[in-house]
């Protein structure tokens, strides 16, 4: 049993101690025209147009917000193609051929002086974030400028580096390799939100992070930042759970944390905000974890936004064999399974997990209540499943299915191997 537990632990932590590989020169990149939050968009380029890094090539429309689309390489626009998105859907992408010259658009990647940055007002910082399209890089994809504009009187800023899903080590490497820049990004967020205190949070099992961040913290003593260890459970990275842990406040379903004096940003987002404010740099790169027992060399990779997953698989030595694989874009609990590896790693992609395929037989529910005990929202997944099967919308509403965060715990703990999480998703769609 001990040997089995250690083997599972080694598989889950296979990239924790690996330094990041920089792969910033794919032959082609693909910029999604729409995404989960933006259903419409306007494209500014056509086939044959020359672009540079940071060139605005279009604008997405999210209804109450807009978002610039930037080229992440210099080169030539080839046209529009359909590719698999991280959500598991086939959508349109702008295809750009890299000329490998790495030429930047005028004004992009130009370091501002301390005097210039220190003179920025709250509005200046928010404008930098807006123009450079910084979003929630932990996977939420919500535009950071909207979050900053809409926040009310905030006293607590939380930087989420918990990364609670198994296999993922993206934020862990960000905090280890860019601690000074993350701290500076937190400083900009403190100014933009008016918060009096910031907590930089990560799992307490990562002693390496505690040592590095505690040492780097001494360089930023002018900032009210506290290094905060949190418990090693899933879903500790869920915004509501993390706020409860750090502040003791319970955020009711449907309410914004900012209404309760708290605002949360991901650690990778803090790095993106540093680059937007200090360098006038859009989000053209991000850290990405490619791991699992189905590939030869699990790795942490710093990649250009829009890199094909197949390019990253090649860096990782390809598949270990010709057997069927399970391809998960995102974490194993909340990610989307893809039918093929012809996918694009977009701005909100934190990881891809390649696992050896295994067959599981779904069995009848034995009423063990494992799903109920494990649900962080206090729901009753089996009753929701039954109500969904009979299309009983009134019952689904009474069971509060809309509060489900799709964390995957019900399906993971089910002793009968029922895919309860998918039933929860479908039930939420039915109610909506």
C-alpha positions as CSV (number, residue, x, y, z in Angstrom):
1,X,0.0,0.0,0.0
2,X,2.8,2.4,0.9
3,X,4.6,1.6,-2.4
4,X,1.4,2.2,-4.3
5,X,0.8,5.6,-2.6
6,X,4.4,6.6,-3.4
7,X,4.0,5.6,-7.0
8,X,0.8,7.7,-7.3
9,X,2.6,10.7,-5.6
10,X,5.5,10.4,-8.0
11,X,3.2,10.5,-11.1
12,X,1.3,13.5,-9.8
13,X,4.5,15.4,-8.9
14,X,6.6,14.5,-12.0
15,X,7.1,18.2,-13.0
16,X,7.3,19.9,-9.6
17,X,11.1,20.2,-9.5
18,X,11.7,20.6,-13.3
19,X,12.9,24.0,-14.5
20,X,10.9,25.6,-17.2
21,X,11.9,25.0,-20.9
22,X,11.5,28.1,-23.1
23,X,9.9,27.4,-26.4
24,X,9.1,30.7,-28.0
25,X,9.6,30.0,-31.7
26,X,6.8,27.8,-33.1
27,X,6.6,27.7,-36.9
28,X,3.0,28.9,-36.7
29,X,0.7,30.3,-34.0
30,X,-3.1,30.4,-33.9
31,X,-5.0,33.2,-32.2
32,X,-8.6,32.3,-31.3
33,X,-11.2,34.7,-32.8
34,X,-13.8,34.0,-30.1
35,X,-13.7,32.2,-26.8
36,X,-15.9,31.1,-23.9
37,X,-16.6,34.7,-22.8
38,X,-16.6,36.5,-26.2
39,X,-19.1,35.2,-28.7
40,X,-18.4,37.8,-31.4
41,X,-15.3,39.5,-32.7
42,X,-13.9,41.8,-35.4
43,X,-10.8,40.8,-37.3
44,X,-8.5,43.6,-38.5
45,X,-6.1,41.5,-40.7
46,X,-6.4,39.5,-43.9
47,X,-4.2,36.9,-45.6
48,X,-0.8,38.3,-46.6
49,X,-0.7,41.0,-44.0
50,X,2.6,41.4,-42.1
51,X,2.4,41.6,-38.3
52,X,4.8,42.1,-35.4
53,X,4.7,40.9,-31.9
54,X,2.1,42.9,-30.1
55,X,0.2,44.0,-33.3
56,X,-3.5,44.3,-32.6
57,X,-5.1,41.9,-35.1
58,X,-8.7,42.1,-33.9
59,X,-11.0,42.8,-31.0
60,X,-13.3,40.4,-29.2
61,X,-16.7,41.5,-27.8
62,X,-17.9,40.0,-24.5
63,X,-21.1,42.0,-24.3
64,X,-20.1,44.4,-21.5
65,X,-16.4,44.4,-22.2
66,X,-14.0,44.2,-25.1
67,X,-10.6,42.6,-25.6
68,X,-7.8,43.2,-28.0
69,X,-6.3,40.3,-29.9
70,X,-2.5,40.5,-30.3
71,X,-0.1,38.7,-32.6
72,X,2.3,36.7,-30.5
73,X,5.0,36.4,-33.2
74,X,6.2,38.5,-36.1
75,X,5.4,37.2,-39.5
76,X,2.6,36.8,-42.1
77,X,-1.1,36.2,-41.6
78,X,-2.1,33.1,-43.6
79,X,-5.9,33.2,-43.0
80,X,-8.5,31.6,-40.8
81,X,-8.6,27.9,-39.9
82,X,-10.6,25.8,-37.5
83,X,-8.8,24.2,-34.6
84,X,-9.7,22.5,-31.3
85,X,-10.0,25.0,-28.4
86,X,-9.2,24.2,-24.8
87,X,-13.0,24.0,-24.1
88,X,-13.1,20.9,-26.4
89,X,-14.9,22.8,-29.1
90,X,-13.8,23.5,-32.7
91,X,-13.6,27.2,-33.4
92,X,-12.0,29.7,-35.8
93,X,-8.4,30.8,-35.3
94,X,-6.2,33.4,-37.1
95,X,-3.2,31.5,-38.5
96,X,0.1,33.4,-38.5
97,X,3.4,32.1,-39.9
98,X,6.4,33.0,-37.8
99,X,9.3,34.8,-39.6
100,X,11.6,34.2,-36.5
101,X,12.7,37.8,-36.5
102,X,10.9,38.6,-33.2
103,X,10.2,42.2,-34.2
104,X,8.0,44.1,-31.8
105,X,5.3,46.6,-32.6
106,X,6.2,50.2,-31.9
107,X,6.0,50.9,-28.1
108,X,5.7,47.2,-27.1
109,X,8.4,45.7,-24.9
110,X,9.8,49.0,-24.0
111,X,10.7,49.2,-20.3
112,X,9.3,52.2,-18.4
113,X,11.4,54.0,-15.8
114,X,10.7,53.8,-12.1
115,X,9.7,57.5,-12.2
116,X,7.2,56.9,-15.0
117,X,5.6,53.8,-13.4
118,X,5.5,55.5,-10.0
119,X,3.6,58.4,-11.5
120,X,0.8,56.1,-12.8
121,X,-2.6,56.6,-11.3
122,X,-5.1,53.8,-10.6
123,X,-6.7,54.6,-14.0
124,X,-3.4,54.5,-15.8
125,X,-2.7,51.0,-14.5
126,X,-6.1,49.8,-15.4
127,X,-5.7,51.2,-18.9
128,X,-2.4,49.3,-19.3
129,X,-4.1,46.1,-18.2
130,X,-6.9,46.7,-20.7
131,X,-4.9,47.6,-23.7
132,X,-2.6,44.6,-23.2
133,X,-5.5,42.1,-22.7
134,X,-4.5,40.7,-19.4
135,X,-7.0,38.1,-18.3
136,X,-7.4,35.6,-15.5
137,X,-4.4,33.3,-16.4
138,X,-5.4,30.7,-13.9
139,X,-8.1,29.6,-16.3
140,X,-11.0,31.9,-15.6
141,X,-10.2,34.1,-18.7
142,X,-12.1,37.0,-17.1
143,X,-10.6,40.4,-18.2
144,X,-8.6,41.8,-15.4
145,X,-9.4,45.4,-16.3
146,X,-13.1,44.8,-15.7
147,X,-12.4,43.2,-12.4
148,X,-10.3,46.3,-11.4
149,X,-12.8,48.8,-12.7
150,X,-15.8,47.2,-10.9
151,X,-14.1,46.6,-7.5
152,X,-15.6,48.6,-4.7
153,X,-13.8,49.5,-1.5
154,X,-11.3,46.7,-1.1
155,X,-9.1,46.1,1.9
156,X,-7.7,42.6,1.1
157,X,-5.9,41.4,-2.1
158,X,-5.3,37.7,-2.4
159,X,-2.8,36.3,-5.0
160,X,-3.7,32.7,-5.7
161,X,-0.7,30.5,-6.3
162,X,-2.4,27.4,-4.8
163,X,-2.9,25.5,-8.1
164,X,-4.8,22.8,-6.3
165,X,-5.5,20.4,-9.2
166,X,-3.3,17.3,-9.4
167,X,-0.4,17.3,-12.0
168,X,-0.3,21.1,-12.4
169,X,2.9,23.0,-11.6
170,X,2.5,26.1,-13.7
171,X,2.1,28.6,-10.9
172,X,4.6,26.8,-8.8
173,X,7.3,27.4,-11.4
174,X,6.1,31.0,-11.9
175,X,6.6,31.8,-8.2
176,X,9.9,30.1,-8.1
177,X,11.3,31.6,-11.3
178,X,9.8,35.1,-11.4
179,X,9.3,36.0,-7.7
180,X,10.5,39.6,-8.0
181,X,8.3,40.4,-11.0
182,X,5.3,38.8,-9.3
183,X,5.9,40.9,-6.2
184,X,6.1,44.0,-8.4
185,X,2.9,43.0,-10.2
186,X,1.3,42.7,-6.7
187,X,2.4,46.3,-6.0
188,X,0.6,47.5,-9.1
189,X,-2.5,45.6,-8.1
190,X,-2.4,47.1,-4.6
191,X,-2.3,50.6,-6.1
192,X,-5.1,49.8,-8.6
193,X,-7.4,48.3,-5.9
194,X,-6.5,50.4,-3.0
195,X,-6.2,47.3,-0.8
196,X,-4.3,47.7,2.4
197,X,-3.0,44.2,2.6
198,X,-2.0,41.4,0.1
199,X,-1.6,37.7,0.8
200,X,0.5,35.6,-1.6
201,X,-0.8,32.1,-1.1
202,X,0.5,28.6,-2.0
203,X,0.3,25.1,-0.6
204,X,2.3,24.6,2.6
205,X,3.8,21.4,1.2
206,X,6.0,23.6,-1.1
207,X,8.8,24.5,1.3
208,X,10.9,25.6,-1.7
209,X,8.4,28.4,-2.4
210,X,8.3,29.5,1.2
211,X,12.1,29.8,1.3
212,X,12.3,31.7,-2.1
213,X,9.4,34.0,-1.5
214,X,10.5,34.8,2.1
215,X,13.9,35.8,0.8
216,X,12.6,37.9,-2.1
217,X,10.0,39.5,0.2
218,X,12.9,41.4,1.9
219,X,13.4,43.4,-1.4
220,X,9.8,44.6,-1.3
221,X,9.4,45.7,2.3
222,X,7.6,48.8,1.2
223,X,4.7,46.6,0.1
224,X,2.2,45.2,2.6
225,X,2.6,41.6,1.3
226,X,2.3,38.5,3.6
227,X,3.6,35.1,2.4
228,X,0.8,32.7,3.3
229,X,0.8,28.9,3.4
230,X,-2.5,27.2,3.0
231,X,-3.7,23.6,3.4
232,X,-2.9,21.0,0.8
233,X,-6.5,20.0,-0.1
234,X,-8.6,20.2,-3.2
235,X,-10.3,22.5,-4.1
236,X,-8.3,25.0,-1.9
237,X,-7.6,27.0,-5.0
238,X,-11.3,27.7,-5.5
239,X,-11.8,31.4,-4.9
240,X,-14.5,31.0,-2.3
241,X,-12.5,28.4,-0.3
242,X,-9.3,30.4,-0.4
243,X,-11.0,33.6,0.8
244,X,-12.5,31.6,3.7
245,X,-9.1,30.2,4.6
246,X,-7.3,33.6,4.4
247,X,-9.9,36.0,5.8
248,X,-12.6,33.8,7.4
249,X,-15.2,35.4,5.2
250,X,-17.9,33.3,3.5
251,X,-18.8,34.7,0.1
252,X,-22.5,33.8,-0.7
253,X,-23.2,32.2,-4.1
254,X,-23.6,34.8,-6.9
255,X,-22.0,37.6,-5.0
256,X,-18.7,39.3,-6.0
257,X,-15.9,39.0,-3.4
258,X,-15.2,42.7,-3.9
259,X,-18.6,43.4,-2.3
260,X,-17.1,41.9,0.8
261,X,-13.8,43.8,0.6
262,X,-11.7,41.1,-1.1
263,X,-10.4,40.7,-4.6
264,X,-8.4,37.6,-5.9
265,X,-5.9,37.3,-8.8
266,X,-3.9,34.4,-10.0
267,X,-0.1,34.4,-9.6
268,X,0.4,34.2,-13.4
269,X,-2.0,37.1,-13.8
270,X,0.2,39.1,-11.4
271,X,3.2,38.4,-13.6
272,X,1.1,39.4,-16.7
273,X,0.2,42.7,-15.0
274,X,3.8,43.4,-14.2
275,X,4.7,43.0,-17.9
276,X,1.7,45.1,-19.0
277,X,2.6,48.0,-16.7
278,X,6.4,47.9,-16.7
279,X,7.0,46.8,-20.4
280,X,3.7,47.7,-22.2
281,X,3.7,44.0,-23.1
282,X,0.5,42.1,-24.0
283,X,0.2,38.5,-22.9
284,X,2.2,36.8,-25.6
285,X,3.6,34.0,-23.5
286,X,2.6,31.9,-20.6
287,X,3.8,28.9,-18.5
288,X,2.3,25.6,-19.4
289,X,2.6,22.1,-17.9
290,X,2.6,19.1,-20.2
291,X,2.6,15.9,-18.2
292,X,1.1,12.5,-17.6
293,X,2.1,8.9,-18.0
294,X,1.3,8.9,-21.7
295,X,4.3,11.0,-22.8
296,X,8.1,10.4,-22.5
297,X,9.3,13.6,-20.9
298,X,6.8,15.6,-18.8
299,X,7.8,19.2,-18.8
300,X,7.1,22.8,-17.7
301,X,7.2,25.0,-20.8
302,X,7.2,28.8,-21.4
303,X,5.4,29.0,-24.7
304,X,4.0,31.6,-27.1
305,X,0.2,32.0,-26.9
306,X,-1.3,30.1,-29.8
307,X,1.3,27.3,-30.0
308,X,-0.1,24.0,-31.3
309,X,-0.2,21.2,-28.7
310,X,1.5,18.9,-31.2
311,X,4.6,21.2,-31.1
312,X,4.8,20.9,-27.3
313,X,4.3,17.1,-27.5
314,X,7.3,16.9,-29.8
315,X,9.4,18.8,-27.2
316,X,8.3,16.2,-24.6
317,X,9.5,13.3,-26.7
318,X,6.0,12.3,-28.0
319,X,3.9,9.5,-26.7
320,X,5.4,6.6,-24.9
321,X,3.7,4.0,-27.2
322,X,1.0,3.6,-29.8
323,X,-1.8,2.7,-27.3
324,X,-4.9,4.9,-26.9
325,X,-4.4,8.1,-24.9
326,X,-6.7,10.3,-22.9
327,X,-5.9,14.0,-23.7
328,X,-7.1,16.5,-21.1
329,X,-6.7,20.2,-21.8
330,X,-6.5,21.8,-18.3
331,X,-6.5,20.0,-15.0
332,X,-7.7,16.4,-14.5
333,X,-10.6,17.5,-12.4
334,X,-12.0,20.4,-14.3
335,X,-10.3,20.2,-17.7
336,X,-11.9,19.2,-21.0
337,X,-11.2,15.9,-22.8
338,X,-10.2,16.2,-26.4
339,X,-10.8,13.8,-29.2
340,X,-7.4,14.5,-30.8
341,X,-4.2,16.4,-30.2
342,X,-4.7,18.9,-33.0
343,X,-5.5,21.6,-30.4
344,X,-4.2,25.1,-29.7
345,X,-2.7,26.2,-26.4
346,X,-4.5,29.5,-25.9
347,X,-4.0,32.3,-23.3
348,X,-6.1,30.5,-20.7
349,X,-4.5,27.1,-21.1
350,X,-2.6,26.1,-18.0
351,X,-1.8,22.6,-18.9
352,X,-2.4,19.4,-20.9
353,X,-2.4,16.0,-19.4
354,X,-1.7,12.9,-21.5
355,X,-2.7,9.6,-19.8
356,X,-2.8,6.0,-20.8
357,X,-6.4,5.1,-21.6
358,X,-8.2,2.8,-19.2
359,X,-11.6,1.3,-19.4
360,X,-14.0,1.9,-16.5
361,X,-17.4,0.2,-16.2
362,X,-20.1,2.4,-14.7
363,X,-22.1,0.5,-12.0
364,X,-25.4,1.2,-10.2
365,X,-25.3,3.8,-7.4
366,X,-24.9,2.0,-4.0
367,X,-26.0,5.1,-2.0
368,X,-22.7,5.4,-0.2
369,X,-23.0,9.2,-0.1
370,X,-19.3,9.7,-1.0
371,X,-20.4,12.4,-3.6
372,X,-22.4,14.2,-0.9
373,X,-19.6,14.1,1.7
374,X,-17.0,15.3,-0.8
375,X,-19.0,18.2,-2.4
376,X,-17.5,21.6,-1.3
377,X,-20.9,23.2,-2.2
378,X,-23.0,20.9,0.0
379,X,-25.0,19.5,-3.0
380,X,-26.5,16.1,-3.6
381,X,-25.2,15.0,-6.9
382,X,-27.1,11.7,-7.2
383,X,-30.4,13.4,-6.6
384,X,-29.4,16.0,-9.2
385,X,-28.5,13.2,-11.7
386,X,-31.9,11.6,-11.2
387,X,-33.7,15.0,-11.6
388,X,-31.7,15.7,-14.8
389,X,-32.7,12.3,-16.3
390,X,-36.4,13.1,-15.8
391,X,-35.8,16.7,-17.0
392,X,-37.4,17.9,-13.7
393,X,-36.2,21.6,-13.8
394,X,-38.1,22.6,-10.7
395,X,-36.4,19.9,-8.7
396,X,-33.0,20.9,-10.1
397,X,-33.6,24.5,-9.0
398,X,-34.6,23.3,-5.5
399,X,-31.4,21.2,-5.4
400,X,-29.4,24.4,-6.1
401,X,-27.6,22.8,-9.1
402,X,-26.5,26.3,-10.3
403,X,-24.1,26.6,-7.3
404,X,-22.0,23.6,-8.6
405,X,-18.5,24.7,-9.4
406,X,-17.8,21.6,-11.5
407,X,-14.8,20.7,-9.4
408,X,-15.1,17.0,-10.3
409,X,-15.1,15.7,-6.7
410,X,-18.4,13.8,-7.0
411,X,-17.3,11.8,-10.0
412,X,-13.8,11.3,-8.6
413,X,-15.0,9.8,-5.3
414,X,-17.9,7.8,-6.7
415,X,-17.4,4.1,-5.9
416,X,-19.6,3.1,-8.8
417,X,-17.6,5.2,-11.3
418,X,-20.6,7.2,-12.4
419,X,-19.6,10.3,-14.3
420,X,-21.6,12.6,-11.9
421,X,-19.7,15.7,-12.9
422,X,-20.9,15.5,-16.4
423,X,-24.5,15.1,-15.2
424,X,-24.0,18.2,-13.1
425,X,-22.8,20.1,-16.1
426,X,-25.8,19.0,-18.2
427,X,-28.2,19.7,-15.4
428,X,-26.8,23.3,-15.1
429,X,-27.3,23.8,-18.8
430,X,-30.9,22.5,-18.6
431,X,-31.8,24.9,-15.8
432,X,-30.1,27.8,-17.7
